[in-house]
Structure formats: structure tokens, C-alpha cells
């Protein structure tokens, strides 16, 4: 069996088993087997090499904003965005089997998870300690933890590591949601006539006065809605700025085509990352 065939049943994600990214894989693509990867680069490579058919990667969170590193990795990954998925983030407090709430003094998790559960931690007088990630904290508790320790992680982590959930849905905000991008080696552009479409791209404006203002003008004059625009530096240089953008519409639609043409005129580079159906929750 070739590597390509072997990888057709896998979807790569960054993190340990039990991570929220694995939960996104299971919910969105239950027909594929989640493949844990240590880094985002490893997840990209798994798809590029054919060891996995797809990758499921978080790009932003409704409370914490964009996920670090993702934006500057996307252009060089040579993969294509083929779908988006919005995962409601539900944090659970879990302990070793048989432990009760009165015993718990310390809670560990990723800094973002601890920050999203401040109210619960404060109300129960727990000492918060940071861990590298939620699933890793759960694994460590199961393997080496003590009865006065708890972790905050996904329900999937509790299943993976045989931990008891003492309190479910302890997040401060019910709207806490992470947006994921499903990526593949080949583009799978959405049908321009089949409902709402998102086009994602990166671009670098030319080094001329008001270049960004002029580049954005085409979207306004053509009535194209831009739902996201974020900047990040290239190679540590303050003079080289790349922008990531999401717009509503398909490049086959006349307004989008005209807007992208105007953008390209004022840009030194422009790369379409994906043309895909908008998620229903948008």
C-alpha cells in the first residue's frame, strides 16, 4: 500500500490525545482517524507527505483572538483551506478517580483555559498553575498526579485518561468558540452557486503611500464584505507586513473578481489560501 493510500484515513491535528483539536476532528470528520502531531509544522507535513489526508487546525478563538503562529505558517504550507468548523469550547474540571471537590487545592491547565475559567477557580479558592496544554495536563494528572490536584480540559481528555469530571462547563462565557480550518493538499473550491462562500487569502501591499487604503478600496466599491483582516510581520522585519483576510463571496463572482484585481494592483504578492463553503453558524 502506498503512503498516499495509507494516509487517506487520517486527519492531523496539533496536540496530544484529548486536545480540543482532536475533539474538532472527531465531530467534523468522524470518518477519519485523528493523528496527533507535536507542532503545527508537523501537522502540515503529515498532509504534505501523504501520511494524513487532511489537517484540522485552530485559527482563532472568540475570547482569545487569533492562534499564535498559524497565520505566518499558512502561506508556506502549500496546503489549501477546504472547510471551516466552529467548535464550542466546553471546559471541564477533572480529577483522579474517587477524588471529591473538598480535596482539590490546585488546578492545572493551559494558560488560555485557566483564563477562561477564572470565576470558577476564584469561587472555589483553587490555586491555578499553568501547563503546556490541556490534554497534556490531563495525561500528567492520570500518570503522576495527586488527589489534591485537578485539571481543566475537554470531555475527550477525561475519556482518554480515565479521569472523573467533577464539574462540567465551567467556562466563564458560554459563547467561547474556536474556529478551525480543514486543510488538504489539493484545492476543493466550493461551487459558486451553492450557498454562502468564504475566500481566504494573504497579501503584502506595495511600499507606496496609502497602499493598504487603496488596496482595500476595491472591496468597498464592489460591495464585498471583508469579515477578517489581520496583519503580522515577515521575518522579523518591521517594514514587511503580510495581511491575512477572509471575505464573503467566490472569486468567480464579478464583485469579488474585480475587488481582487484591484487588490493585486496595489500588492507585491497575493495568494488565495482557500475558497470554501461558509459554516452554518456564521
Secondary structure, DSSP 8 states (H G I E B T S, - for coil): --HHHHHTTEEEEES-TT-HHHHHHHHH-TTSEEEEESSHHHHHHHHHTTS-SEEEEEEEETTTEE-TTHHHHHGGG--EEEEEEEEE---EEEESTT--GGG--EEEEEHHHHHTTHHHHHHTT-EEEEES-HHHHHHHHHHH--TTEEEEE-HHHHHHHT-EEEES---S-TT-EEEEEEEESS-----TTSS-EEEEEEEEE-SSTTHHHHHHHHHHHTT--EEEEEEEEETTEEEEEEEEEEEES-TTSHHHHHHHHHHHHTEEEEEEEEEEE--TT-
